[in-house]
Amino acid sequence: MKPTFLFIALFFSISCYSQTLELHLSLPQPRLGQSFYLSFSSDTISKQIFNLAPGKFKINSYIALTGQETSFSVQIEALKVGPNEIGPLTFNFNGNTYKTDIIKFIVADSLPNVNKGIWIRKVPIDDTTVYIMIDQRIPTHNRITQKDSNTISMSAEVNDDEKEAGLKSEDIENAKIENWGSSSETSPDFTGKGLSHASFYKCYKVTIIDKSKPLVLVKQTFNNLPDYYKFKNITIN
């Protein structure tokens, strides 16, 4: 089973920290009126905040994004399929102890080891909001290019008989549609097993405006659905 990925973040402004952290300047000698960055490694703080159970999650990396407020994030893998939860997380900051709430979620099983298919999921948030998630794999073909007598490049290109599917947000009435995220990745296979493919992922947040009018997503609500996909209507509310 290939673990799913989950991203979580905590937001707060930083003025100082109880431990001594080494500060860095992006310019050793900035000029008057010239902008520069002041930074420090967030590894110590991140490890304190995201102290997760090792038997349930695997931590891949820590991330810190700094603007008007700082976001500390951690990239993790869930190690168990089904209902799961994280929190409460506690950490000390400037002499005070802070505690997060609990986030509960369901970990879906990994996709099968195939190079062609589409999977559409509905993940309810409340009685008016759901996430519509689309996973898609499209077969690719290998392309070998000989640049010169000593150099050969190998790549994988998506087959022309199938296109990336998506939700027609502009055609949906009585709903607010937000693009919640997307990604694509090409996985070439030069072993001859025929599993070379491109993976596409899209997520939409769908919120009903008028609760008295249930929303039903039909096949025509999506574009580029392949003929082999057996679509079932998705009812929201």
Biotite code that builds the C-alpha atoms (Angstrom):
import biotite.structure as struc

atoms = struc.array([
    struc.Atom([0.000, 0.000, 0.000], chain_id="A", res_id=1, res_name="MET", atom_name="CA", element="C"),
    struc.Atom([1.368, 3.387, -0.978], chain_id="A", res_id=2, res_name="LYS", atom_name="CA", element="C"),
    struc.Atom([0.758, 5.822, 1.904], chain_id="A", res_id=3, res_name="PRO", atom_name="CA", element="C"),
    struc.Atom([-1.209, 8.975, 1.263], chain_id="A", res_id=4, res_name="THR", atom_name="CA", element="C"),
    struc.Atom([0.207, 12.410, 1.935], chain_id="A", res_id=5, res_name="PHE", atom_name="CA", element="C"),
    struc.Atom([-1.236, 14.923, 4.356], chain_id="A", res_id=6, res_name="LEU", atom_name="CA", element="C"),
    struc.Atom([-0.183, 18.524, 4.888], chain_id="A", res_id=7, res_name="PHE", atom_name="CA", element="C"),
    struc.Atom([-1.018, 20.399, 8.117], chain_id="A", res_id=8, res_name="ILE", atom_name="CA", element="C"),
    struc.Atom([0.102, 23.806, 9.301], chain_id="A", res_id=9, res_name="ALA", atom_name="CA", element="C"),
    struc.Atom([0.093, 26.069, 12.327], chain_id="A", res_id=10, res_name="LEU", atom_name="CA", element="C"),
    struc.Atom([0.096, 29.872, 12.053], chain_id="A", res_id=11, res_name="PHE", atom_name="CA", element="C"),
    struc.Atom([1.431, 32.438, 14.488], chain_id="A", res_id=12, res_name="PHE", atom_name="CA", element="C"),
    struc.Atom([3.692, 35.481, 14.555], chain_id="A", res_id=13, res_name="SER", atom_name="CA", element="C"),
    struc.Atom([7.228, 35.078, 15.803], chain_id="A", res_id=14, res_name="ILE", atom_name="CA", element="C"),
    struc.Atom([9.098, 37.565, 17.949], chain_id="A", res_id=15, res_name="SER", atom_name="CA", element="C"),
    struc.Atom([11.478, 35.310, 19.868], chain_id="A", res_id=16, res_name="CYS", atom_name="CA", element="C"),
    struc.Atom([11.872, 31.780, 21.162], chain_id="A", res_id=17, res_name="TYR", atom_name="CA", element="C"),
    struc.Atom([12.965, 30.370, 24.490], chain_id="A", res_id=18, res_name="SER", atom_name="CA", element="C"),
    struc.Atom([15.931, 28.520, 22.950], chain_id="A", res_id=19, res_name="GLN", atom_name="CA", element="C"),
    struc.Atom([18.845, 30.296, 21.275], chain_id="A", res_id=20, res_name="THR", atom_name="CA", element="C"),
    struc.Atom([18.569, 30.065, 17.496], chain_id="A", res_id=21, res_name="LEU", atom_name="CA", element="C"),
    struc.Atom([21.192, 31.268, 15.036], chain_id="A", res_id=22, res_name="GLU", atom_name="CA", element="C"),
    struc.Atom([20.053, 34.235, 12.937], chain_id="A", res_id=23, res_name="LEU", atom_name="CA", element="C"),
    struc.Atom([21.041, 34.694, 9.276], chain_id="A", res_id=24, res_name="HIS", atom_name="CA", element="C"),
    struc.Atom([20.998, 37.704, 6.947], chain_id="A", res_id=25, res_name="LEU", atom_name="CA", element="C"),
    struc.Atom([20.545, 37.302, 3.187], chain_id="A", res_id=26, res_name="SER", atom_name="CA", element="C"),
    struc.Atom([22.960, 40.237, 2.644], chain_id="A", res_id=27, res_name="LEU", atom_name="CA", element="C"),
    struc.Atom([26.133, 40.653, 4.740], chain_id="A", res_id=28, res_name="PRO", atom_name="CA", element="C"),
    struc.Atom([26.076, 44.432, 4.249], chain_id="A", res_id=29, res_name="GLN", atom_name="CA", element="C"),
    struc.Atom([22.670, 45.766, 3.143], chain_id="A", res_id=30, res_name="PRO", atom_name="CA", element="C"),
    struc.Atom([22.374, 49.279, 1.775], chain_id="A", res_id=31, res_name="ARG", atom_name="CA", element="C"),
    struc.Atom([20.043, 51.942, 3.148], chain_id="A", res_id=32, res_name="LEU", atom_name="CA", element="C"),
    struc.Atom([16.570, 51.341, 1.768], chain_id="A", res_id=33, res_name="GLY", atom_name="CA", element="C"),
    struc.Atom([17.458, 47.857, 0.445], chain_id="A", res_id=34, res_name="GLN", atom_name="CA", element="C"),
    struc.Atom([15.277, 44.926, 1.478], chain_id="A", res_id=35, res_name="SER", atom_name="CA", element="C"),
    struc.Atom([16.852, 41.780, 2.865], chain_id="A", res_id=36, res_name="PHE", atom_name="CA", element="C"),
    struc.Atom([15.806, 38.651, 4.717], chain_id="A", res_id=37, res_name="TYR", atom_name="CA", element="C"),
    struc.Atom([16.280, 37.793, 8.355], chain_id="A", res_id=38, res_name="LEU", atom_name="CA", element="C"),
    struc.Atom([15.864, 34.094, 9.040], chain_id="A", res_id=39, res_name="SER", atom_name="CA", element="C"),
    struc.Atom([16.661, 31.201, 11.327], chain_id="A", res_id=40, res_name="PHE", atom_name="CA", element="C"),
    struc.Atom([16.291, 27.455, 11.075], chain_id="A", res_id=41, res_name="SER", atom_name="CA", element="C"),
    struc.Atom([12.831, 26.319, 12.149], chain_id="A", res_id=42, res_name="SER", atom_name="CA", element="C"),
    struc.Atom([13.880, 22.699, 12.671], chain_id="A", res_id=43, res_name="ASP", atom_name="CA", element="C"),
    struc.Atom([13.902, 22.959, 16.485], chain_id="A", res_id=44, res_name="THR", atom_name="CA", element="C"),
    struc.Atom([10.440, 24.523, 16.665], chain_id="A", res_id=45, res_name="ILE", atom_name="CA", element="C"),
    struc.Atom([8.968, 22.210, 14.022], chain_id="A", res_id=46, res_name="SER", atom_name="CA", element="C"),
    struc.Atom([10.168, 19.074, 15.786], chain_id="A", res_id=47, res_name="LYS", atom_name="CA", element="C"),
    struc.Atom([8.621, 20.316, 19.033], chain_id="A", res_id=48, res_name="GLN", atom_name="CA", element="C"),
    struc.Atom([5.271, 21.131, 17.421], chain_id="A", res_id=49, res_name="ILE", atom_name="CA", element="C"),
    struc.Atom([4.889, 18.064, 15.218], chain_id="A", res_id=50, res_name="PHE", atom_name="CA", element="C"),
    struc.Atom([5.706, 15.371, 17.748], chain_id="A", res_id=51, res_name="ASN", atom_name="CA", element="C"),
    struc.Atom([3.638, 12.667, 16.038], chain_id="A", res_id=52, res_name="LEU", atom_name="CA", element="C"),
    struc.Atom([3.232, 9.013, 16.932], chain_id="A", res_id=53, res_name="ALA", atom_name="CA", element="C"),
    struc.Atom([5.902, 7.112, 14.925], chain_id="A", res_id=54, res_name="PRO", atom_name="CA", element="C"),
    struc.Atom([3.666, 4.074, 14.533], chain_id="A", res_id=55, res_name="GLY", atom_name="CA", element="C"),
    struc.Atom([0.958, 6.075, 12.758], chain_id="A", res_id=56, res_name="LYS", atom_name="CA", element="C"),
    struc.Atom([2.849, 8.688, 10.708], chain_id="A", res_id=57, res_name="PHE", atom_name="CA", element="C"),
    struc.Atom([6.177, 9.032, 8.943], chain_id="A", res_id=58, res_name="LYS", atom_name="CA", element="C"),
    struc.Atom([7.671, 12.523, 8.791], chain_id="A", res_id=59, res_name="ILE", atom_name="CA", element="C"),
    struc.Atom([9.373, 13.341, 5.485], chain_id="A", res_id=60, res_name="ASN", atom_name="CA", element="C"),
    struc.Atom([10.328, 16.994, 5.896], chain_id="A", res_id=61, res_name="SER", atom_name="CA", element="C"),
    struc.Atom([9.648, 20.241, 7.742], chain_id="A", res_id=62, res_name="TYR", atom_name="CA", element="C"),
    struc.Atom([8.731, 23.471, 5.951], chain_id="A", res_id=63, res_name="ILE", atom_name="CA", element="C"),
    struc.Atom([8.562, 27.053, 7.199], chain_id="A", res_id=64, res_name="ALA", atom_name="CA", element="C"),
    struc.Atom([7.104, 29.907, 5.138], chain_id="A", res_id=65, res_name="LEU", atom_name="CA", element="C"),
    struc.Atom([7.528, 33.388, 6.530], chain_id="A", res_id=66, res_name="THR", atom_name="CA", element="C"),
    struc.Atom([5.454, 36.455, 5.643], chain_id="A", res_id=67, res_name="GLY", atom_name="CA", element="C"),
    struc.Atom([3.291, 38.642, 7.868], chain_id="A", res_id=68, res_name="GLN", atom_name="CA", element="C"),
    struc.Atom([2.733, 35.418, 9.770], chain_id="A", res_id=69, res_name="GLU", atom_name="CA", element="C"),
    struc.Atom([4.794, 32.233, 9.814], chain_id="A", res_id=70, res_name="THR", atom_name="CA", element="C"),
    struc.Atom([3.467, 28.863, 8.719], chain_id="A", res_id=71, res_name="SER", atom_name="CA", element="C"),
    struc.Atom([5.184, 25.796, 10.099], chain_id="A", res_id=72, res_name="PHE", atom_name="CA", element="C"),
    struc.Atom([4.283, 22.708, 8.085], chain_id="A", res_id=73, res_name="SER", atom_name="CA", element="C"),
    struc.Atom([5.344, 19.117, 8.018], chain_id="A", res_id=74, res_name="VAL", atom_name="CA", element="C"),
    struc.Atom([5.044, 16.625, 5.169], chain_id="A", res_id=75, res_name="GLN", atom_name="CA", element="C"),
    struc.Atom([3.968, 13.261, 6.503], chain_id="A", res_id=76, res_name="ILE", atom_name="CA", element="C"),
    struc.Atom([2.740, 9.881, 5.323], chain_id="A", res_id=77, res_name="GLU", atom_name="CA", element="C"),
    struc.Atom([-0.171, 8.107, 6.964], chain_id="A", res_id=78, res_name="ALA", atom_name="CA", element="C"),
    struc.Atom([0.679, 4.488, 7.755], chain_id="A", res_id=79, res_name="LEU", atom_name="CA", element="C"),
    struc.Atom([-2.849, 3.225, 8.391], chain_id="A", res_id=80, res_name="LYS", atom_name="CA", element="C"),
    struc.Atom([-5.921, 3.048, 6.149], chain_id="A", res_id=81, res_name="VAL", atom_name="CA", element="C"),
    struc.Atom([-9.266, 4.147, 7.610], chain_id="A", res_id=82, res_name="GLY", atom_name="CA", element="C"),
    struc.Atom([-10.274, 6.623, 10.337], chain_id="A", res_id=83, res_name="PRO", atom_name="CA", element="C"),
    struc.Atom([-7.346, 8.572, 11.736], chain_id="A", res_id=84, res_name="ASN", atom_name="CA", element="C"),
    struc.Atom([-6.682, 11.686, 13.782], chain_id="A", res_id=85, res_name="GLU", atom_name="CA", element="C"),
    struc.Atom([-3.919, 14.075, 14.720], chain_id="A", res_id=86, res_name="ILE", atom_name="CA", element="C"),
    struc.Atom([-3.783, 16.118, 17.885], chain_id="A", res_id=87, res_name="GLY", atom_name="CA", element="C"),
    struc.Atom([-3.999, 17.740, 20.174], chain_id="A", res_id=88, res_name="PRO", atom_name="CA", element="C"),
    struc.Atom([-0.425, 18.970, 19.603], chain_id="A", res_id=89, res_name="LEU", atom_name="CA", element="C"),
    struc.Atom([1.186, 20.946, 22.401], chain_id="A", res_id=90, res_name="THR", atom_name="CA", element="C"),
    struc.Atom([4.283, 23.124, 22.354], chain_id="A", res_id=91, res_name="PHE", atom_name="CA", element="C"),
    struc.Atom([5.954, 25.829, 24.431], chain_id="A", res_id=92, res_name="ASN", atom_name="CA", element="C"),
    struc.Atom([6.447, 29.320, 22.995], chain_id="A", res_id=93, res_name="PHE", atom_name="CA", element="C"),
    struc.Atom([7.820, 32.339, 24.822], chain_id="A", res_id=94, res_name="ASN", atom_name="CA", element="C"),
    struc.Atom([7.130, 30.788, 28.197], chain_id="A", res_id=95, res_name="GLY", atom_name="CA", element="C"),
    struc.Atom([3.568, 29.772, 27.359], chain_id="A", res_id=96, res_name="ASN", atom_name="CA", element="C"),
    struc.Atom([2.108, 26.372, 26.463], chain_id="A", res_id=97, res_name="THR", atom_name="CA", element="C"),
    struc.Atom([-0.109, 26.200, 23.387], chain_id="A", res_id=98, res_name="TYR", atom_name="CA", element="C"),
    struc.Atom([-2.462, 23.417, 22.407], chain_id="A", res_id=99, res_name="LYS", atom_name="CA", element="C"),
    struc.Atom([-4.065, 22.668, 19.056], chain_id="A", res_id=100, res_name="THR", atom_name="CA", element="C"),
    struc.Atom([-7.419, 21.108, 18.373], chain_id="A", res_id=101, res_name="ASP", atom_name="CA", element="C"),
    struc.Atom([-7.916, 17.584, 17.001], chain_id="A", res_id=102, res_name="ILE", atom_name="CA", element="C"),
    struc.Atom([-8.232, 16.980, 13.262], chain_id="A", res_id=103, res_name="ILE", atom_name="CA", element="C"),
    struc.Atom([-10.029, 13.791, 12.228], chain_id="A", res_id=104, res_name="LYS", atom_name="CA", element="C"),
    struc.Atom([-9.845, 12.327, 8.732], chain_id="A", res_id=105, res_name="PHE", atom_name="CA", element="C"),
    struc.Atom([-10.072, 9.102, 6.764], chain_id="A", res_id=106, res_name="ILE", atom_name="CA", element="C"),
    struc.Atom([-7.073, 7.666, 4.938], chain_id="A", res_id=107, res_name="VAL", atom_name="CA", element="C"),
    struc.Atom([-8.041, 6.091, 1.614], chain_id="A", res_id=108, res_name="ALA", atom_name="CA", element="C"),
    struc.Atom([-6.261, 3.053, 0.238], chain_id="A", res_id=109, res_name="ASP", atom_name="CA", element="C"),
    struc.Atom([-3.551, 3.532, -2.374], chain_id="A", res_id=110, res_name="SER", atom_name="CA", element="C"),
    struc.Atom([-4.375, 3.278, -6.060], chain_id="A", res_id=111, res_name="LEU", atom_name="CA", element="C"),
    struc.Atom([-3.932, -0.097, -7.776], chain_id="A", res_id=112, res_name="PRO", atom_name="CA", element="C"),
    struc.Atom([-0.728, -0.791, -9.687], chain_id="A", res_id=113, res_name="ASN", atom_name="CA", element="C"),
    struc.Atom([-2.146, 0.075, -13.103], chain_id="A", res_id=114, res_name="VAL", atom_name="CA", element="C"),
    struc.Atom([-1.240, 2.684, -15.700], chain_id="A", res_id=115, res_name="ASN", atom_name="CA", element="C"),
    struc.Atom([-4.800, 3.591, -16.759], chain_id="A", res_id=116, res_name="LYS", atom_name="CA", element="C"),
    struc.Atom([-7.860, 4.607, -14.791], chain_id="A", res_id=117, res_name="GLY", atom_name="CA", element="C"),
    struc.Atom([-9.825, 7.392, -13.143], chain_id="A", res_id=118, res_name="ILE", atom_name="CA", element="C"),
    struc.Atom([-11.131, 7.561, -9.585], chain_id="A", res_id=119, res_name="TRP", atom_name="CA", element="C"),
    struc.Atom([-13.571, 10.242, -8.364], chain_id="A", res_id=120, res_name="ILE", atom_name="CA", element="C"),
    struc.Atom([-14.279, 10.625, -4.638], chain_id="A", res_id=121, res_name="ARG", atom_name="CA", element="C"),
    struc.Atom([-16.643, 12.749, -2.560], chain_id="A", res_id=122, res_name="LYS", atom_name="CA", element="C"),
    struc.Atom([-15.329, 13.741, 0.873], chain_id="A", res_id=123, res_name="VAL", atom_name="CA", element="C"),
    struc.Atom([-18.042, 15.401, 3.015], chain_id="A", res_id=124, res_name="PRO", atom_name="CA", element="C"),
    struc.Atom([-17.133, 18.286, 5.323], chain_id="A", res_id=125, res_name="ILE", atom_name="CA", element="C"),
    struc.Atom([-20.612, 19.211, 6.568], chain_id="A", res_id=126, res_name="ASP", atom_name="CA", element="C"),
    struc.Atom([-24.183, 19.180, 5.196], chain_id="A", res_id=127, res_name="ASP", atom_name="CA", element="C"),
    struc.Atom([-23.403, 21.856, 2.573], chain_id="A", res_id=128, res_name="THR", atom_name="CA", element="C"),
    struc.Atom([-19.723, 21.374, 1.706], chain_id="A", res_id=129, res_name="THR", atom_name="CA", element="C"),
    struc.Atom([-17.786, 18.520, 0.132], chain_id="A", res_id=130, res_name="VAL", atom_name="CA", element="C"),
    struc.Atom([-14.459, 17.985, -1.580], chain_id="A", res_id=131, res_name="TYR", atom_name="CA", element="C"),
    struc.Atom([-14.559, 16.400, -5.028], chain_id="A", res_id=132, res_name="ILE", atom_name="CA", element="C"),
    struc.Atom([-11.255, 14.632, -5.643], chain_id="A", res_id=133, res_name="MET", atom_name="CA", element="C"),
    struc.Atom([-10.122, 13.224, -8.983], chain_id="A", res_id=134, res_name="ILE", atom_name="CA", element="C"),
    struc.Atom([-7.230, 10.805, -9.410], chain_id="A", res_id=135, res_name="ASP", atom_name="CA", element="C"),
    struc.Atom([-6.376, 9.864, -12.971], chain_id="A", res_id=136, res_name="GLN", atom_name="CA", element="C"),
    struc.Atom([-3.723, 7.852, -14.739], chain_id="A", res_id=137, res_name="ARG", atom_name="CA", element="C"),
    struc.Atom([-3.155, 8.102, -18.472], chain_id="A", res_id=138, res_name="ILE", atom_name="CA", element="C"),
    struc.Atom([-0.771, 5.716, -20.280], chain_id="A", res_id=139, res_name="PRO", atom_name="CA", element="C"),
    struc.Atom([2.346, 7.201, -21.837], chain_id="A", res_id=140, res_name="THR", atom_name="CA", element="C"),
    struc.Atom([4.628, 6.053, -24.603], chain_id="A", res_id=141, res_name="HIS", atom_name="CA", element="C"),
    struc.Atom([8.389, 6.178, -24.506], chain_id="A", res_id=142, res_name="ASN", atom_name="CA", element="C"),
    struc.Atom([10.249, 8.583, -26.745], chain_id="A", res_id=143, res_name="ARG", atom_name="CA", element="C"),
    struc.Atom([13.922, 8.069, -27.493], chain_id="A", res_id=144, res_name="ILE", atom_name="CA", element="C"),
    struc.Atom([15.815, 10.972, -29.012], chain_id="A", res_id=145, res_name="THR", atom_name="CA", element="C"),
    struc.Atom([19.396, 10.757, -30.238], chain_id="A", res_id=146, res_name="GLN", atom_name="CA", element="C"),
    struc.Atom([20.932, 14.199, -29.815], chain_id="A", res_id=147, res_name="LYS", atom_name="CA", element="C"),
    struc.Atom([24.288, 13.194, -31.236], chain_id="A", res_id=148, res_name="ASP", atom_name="CA", element="C"),
    struc.Atom([26.409, 10.095, -31.721], chain_id="A", res_id=149, res_name="SER", atom_name="CA", element="C"),
    struc.Atom([27.164, 9.900, -28.004], chain_id="A", res_id=150, res_name="ASN", atom_name="CA", element="C"),
    struc.Atom([23.932, 11.173, -26.375], chain_id="A", res_id=151, res_name="THR", atom_name="CA", element="C"),
    struc.Atom([20.484, 9.546, -26.226], chain_id="A", res_id=152, res_name="ILE", atom_name="CA", element="C"),
    struc.Atom([17.617, 10.983, -24.169], chain_id="A", res_id=153, res_name="SER", atom_name="CA", element="C"),
    struc.Atom([14.586, 8.987, -23.016], chain_id="A", res_id=154, res_name="MET", atom_name="CA", element="C"),
    struc.Atom([11.252, 10.456, -21.963], chain_id="A", res_id=155, res_name="SER", atom_name="CA", element="C"),
    struc.Atom([7.589, 9.503, -21.570], chain_id="A", res_id=156, res_name="ALA", atom_name="CA", element="C"),
    struc.Atom([4.791, 11.335, -23.383], chain_id="A", res_id=157, res_name="GLU", atom_name="CA", element="C"),
    struc.Atom([1.065, 11.117, -22.651], chain_id="A", res_id=158, res_name="VAL", atom_name="CA", element="C"),
    struc.Atom([-0.992, 9.223, -25.215], chain_id="A", res_id=159, res_name="ASN", atom_name="CA", element="C"),
    struc.Atom([-3.294, 11.385, -27.338], chain_id="A", res_id=160, res_name="ASP", atom_name="CA", element="C"),
    struc.Atom([-6.388, 9.169, -26.909], chain_id="A", res_id=161, res_name="ASP", atom_name="CA", element="C"),
    struc.Atom([-7.177, 10.455, -23.382], chain_id="A", res_id=162, res_name="GLU", atom_name="CA", element="C"),
    struc.Atom([-7.144, 13.904, -21.760], chain_id="A", res_id=163, res_name="LYS", atom_name="CA", element="C"),
    struc.Atom([-7.042, 15.162, -18.198], chain_id="A", res_id=164, res_name="GLU", atom_name="CA", element="C"),
    struc.Atom([-10.514, 15.218, -16.625], chain_id="A", res_id=165, res_name="ALA", atom_name="CA", element="C"),
    struc.Atom([-11.888, 18.069, -14.536], chain_id="A", res_id=166, res_name="GLY", atom_name="CA", element="C"),
    struc.Atom([-14.975, 19.697, -13.042], chain_id="A", res_id=167, res_name="LEU", atom_name="CA", element="C"),
    struc.Atom([-16.800, 22.319, -15.134], chain_id="A", res_id=168, res_name="LYS", atom_name="CA", element="C"),
    struc.Atom([-17.029, 24.882, -12.344], chain_id="A", res_id=169, res_name="SER", atom_name="CA", element="C"),
    struc.Atom([-18.620, 27.562, -14.517], chain_id="A", res_id=170, res_name="GLU", atom_name="CA", element="C"),
    struc.Atom([-21.570, 25.295, -15.417], chain_id="A", res_id=171, res_name="ASP", atom_name="CA", element="C"),
    struc.Atom([-22.626, 24.530, -11.838], chain_id="A", res_id=172, res_name="ILE", atom_name="CA", element="C"),
    struc.Atom([-25.430, 26.613, -10.343], chain_id="A", res_id=173, res_name="GLU", atom_name="CA", element="C"),
    struc.Atom([-26.269, 27.093, -6.669], chain_id="A", res_id=174, res_name="ASN", atom_name="CA", element="C"),
    struc.Atom([-22.716, 26.343, -5.575], chain_id="A", res_id=175, res_name="ALA", atom_name="CA", element="C"),
    struc.Atom([-19.426, 28.049, -4.809], chain_id="A", res_id=176, res_name="LYS", atom_name="CA", element="C"),
    struc.Atom([-16.545, 26.119, -6.403], chain_id="A", res_id=177, res_name="ILE", atom_name="CA", element="C"),
    struc.Atom([-12.952, 26.532, -5.247], chain_id="A", res_id=178, res_name="GLU", atom_name="CA", element="C"),
    struc.Atom([-9.938, 24.852, -6.825], chain_id="A", res_id=179, res_name="ASN", atom_name="CA", element="C"),
    struc.Atom([-8.355, 23.292, -3.768], chain_id="A", res_id=180, res_name="TRP", atom_name="CA", element="C"),
    struc.Atom([-5.262, 21.855, -5.403], chain_id="A", res_id=181, res_name="GLY", atom_name="CA", element="C"),
    struc.Atom([-3.853, 19.949, -8.360], chain_id="A", res_id=182, res_name="SER", atom_name="CA", element="C"),
    struc.Atom([-0.719, 18.114, -9.361], chain_id="A", res_id=183, res_name="SER", atom_name="CA", element="C"),
    struc.Atom([0.707, 16.043, -12.188], chain_id="A", res_id=184, res_name="SER", atom_name="CA", element="C"),
    struc.Atom([3.586, 13.617, -12.414], chain_id="A", res_id=185, res_name="GLU", atom_name="CA", element="C"),
    struc.Atom([4.970, 11.421, -15.173], chain_id="A", res_id=186, res_name="THR", atom_name="CA", element="C"),
    struc.Atom([6.313, 8.005, -14.227], chain_id="A", res_id=187, res_name="SER", atom_name="CA", element="C"),
    struc.Atom([8.243, 6.538, -17.153], chain_id="A", res_id=188, res_name="PRO", atom_name="CA", element="C"),
    struc.Atom([8.911, 2.811, -17.274], chain_id="A", res_id=189, res_name="ASP", atom_name="CA", element="C"),
    struc.Atom([11.758, 1.548, -19.410], chain_id="A", res_id=190, res_name="PHE", atom_name="CA", element="C"),
    struc.Atom([11.678, -2.035, -18.142], chain_id="A", res_id=191, res_name="THR", atom_name="CA", element="C"),
    struc.Atom([9.240, -3.222, -20.806], chain_id="A", res_id=192, res_name="GLY", atom_name="CA", element="C"),
    struc.Atom([6.461, -3.998, -18.296], chain_id="A", res_id=193, res_name="LYS", atom_name="CA", element="C"),
    struc.Atom([4.145, -1.416, -19.871], chain_id="A", res_id=194, res_name="GLY", atom_name="CA", element="C"),
    struc.Atom([3.280, 0.547, -16.712], chain_id="A", res_id=195, res_name="LEU", atom_name="CA", element="C"),
    struc.Atom([4.529, 3.928, -17.893], chain_id="A", res_id=196, res_name="SER", atom_name="CA", element="C"),
    struc.Atom([1.903, 6.571, -17.102], chain_id="A", res_id=197, res_name="HIS", atom_name="CA", element="C"),
    struc.Atom([1.150, 10.145, -16.125], chain_id="A", res_id=198, res_name="ALA", atom_name="CA", element="C"),
    struc.Atom([-0.668, 10.754, -12.835], chain_id="A", res_id=199, res_name="SER", atom_name="CA", element="C"),
    struc.Atom([-3.068, 13.677, -12.405], chain_id="A", res_id=200, res_name="PHE", atom_name="CA", element="C"),
    struc.Atom([-4.746, 14.871, -9.210], chain_id="A", res_id=201, res_name="TYR", atom_name="CA", element="C"),
    struc.Atom([-7.379, 17.570, -8.780], chain_id="A", res_id=202, res_name="LYS", atom_name="CA", element="C"),
    struc.Atom([-9.407, 18.652, -5.785], chain_id="A", res_id=203, res_name="CYS", atom_name="CA", element="C"),
    struc.Atom([-12.426, 20.980, -5.720], chain_id="A", res_id=204, res_name="TYR", atom_name="CA", element="C"),
    struc.Atom([-14.234, 22.427, -2.708], chain_id="A", res_id=205, res_name="LYS", atom_name="CA", element="C"),
    struc.Atom([-17.971, 22.566, -3.465], chain_id="A", res_id=206, res_name="VAL", atom_name="CA", element="C"),
    struc.Atom([-20.262, 24.566, -1.156], chain_id="A", res_id=207, res_name="THR", atom_name="CA", element="C"),
    struc.Atom([-24.026, 24.765, -1.698], chain_id="A", res_id=208, res_name="ILE", atom_name="CA", element="C"),
    struc.Atom([-25.418, 28.306, -1.580], chain_id="A", res_id=209, res_name="ILE", atom_name="CA", element="C"),
    struc.Atom([-29.125, 27.481, -1.070], chain_id="A", res_id=210, res_name="ASP", atom_name="CA", element="C"),
    struc.Atom([-29.574, 24.440, 1.207], chain_id="A", res_id=211, res_name="LYS", atom_name="CA", element="C"),
    struc.Atom([-33.183, 23.991, 0.077], chain_id="A", res_id=212, res_name="SER", atom_name="CA", element="C"),
    struc.Atom([-31.952, 23.005, -3.395], chain_id="A", res_id=213, res_name="LYS", atom_name="CA", element="C"),
    struc.Atom([-29.848, 19.813, -3.318], chain_id="A", res_id=214, res_name="PRO", atom_name="CA", element="C"),
    struc.Atom([-27.019, 19.728, -5.817], chain_id="A", res_id=215, res_name="LEU", atom_name="CA", element="C"),
    struc.Atom([-26.466, 16.731, -8.087], chain_id="A", res_id=216, res_name="VAL", atom_name="CA", element="C"),
    struc.Atom([-23.286, 16.453, -10.151], chain_id="A", res_id=217, res_name="LEU", atom_name="CA", element="C"),
    struc.Atom([-23.952, 14.479, -13.333], chain_id="A", res_id=218, res_name="VAL", atom_name="CA", element="C"),
    struc.Atom([-21.569, 13.132, -15.954], chain_id="A", res_id=219, res_name="LYS", atom_name="CA", element="C"),
    struc.Atom([-21.975, 16.284, -18.058], chain_id="A", res_id=220, res_name="GLN", atom_name="CA", element="C"),
    struc.Atom([-20.663, 18.328, -15.109], chain_id="A", res_id=221, res_name="THR", atom_name="CA", element="C"),
    struc.Atom([-17.187, 16.958, -15.830], chain_id="A", res_id=222, res_name="PHE", atom_name="CA", element="C"),
    struc.Atom([-15.058, 17.336, -18.917], chain_id="A", res_id=223, res_name="ASN", atom_name="CA", element="C"),
    struc.Atom([-12.855, 14.741, -20.594], chain_id="A", res_id=224, res_name="ASN", atom_name="CA", element="C"),
    struc.Atom([-14.297, 11.750, -18.739], chain_id="A", res_id=225, res_name="LEU", atom_name="CA", element="C"),
    struc.Atom([-13.075, 8.640, -20.614], chain_id="A", res_id=226, res_name="PRO", atom_name="CA", element="C"),
    struc.Atom([-15.683, 6.355, -22.177], chain_id="A", res_id=227, res_name="ASP", atom_name="CA", element="C"),
    struc.Atom([-14.623, 3.394, -20.051], chain_id="A", res_id=228, res_name="TYR", atom_name="CA", element="C"),
    struc.Atom([-15.402, 5.191, -16.778], chain_id="A", res_id=229, res_name="TYR", atom_name="CA", element="C"),
    struc.Atom([-18.750, 4.163, -15.260], chain_id="A", res_id=230, res_name="LYS", atom_name="CA", element="C"),
    struc.Atom([-19.908, 7.435, -13.735], chain_id="A", res_id=231, res_name="PHE", atom_name="CA", element="C"),
    struc.Atom([-22.455, 7.574, -10.913], chain_id="A", res_id=232, res_name="LYS", atom_name="CA", element="C"),
    struc.Atom([-24.253, 10.815, -10.010], chain_id="A", res_id=233, res_name="ASN", atom_name="CA", element="C"),
    struc.Atom([-22.819, 12.636, -6.980], chain_id="A", res_id=234, res_name="ILE", atom_name="CA", element="C"),
    struc.Atom([-25.436, 14.114, -4.653], chain_id="A", res_id=235, res_name="THR", atom_name="CA", element="C"),
    struc.Atom([-24.501, 16.926, -2.287], chain_id="A", res_id=236, res_name="ILE", atom_name="CA", element="C"),
    struc.Atom([-26.943, 17.592, 0.552], chain_id="A", res_id=237, res_name="ASN", atom_name="CA", element="C"),
])
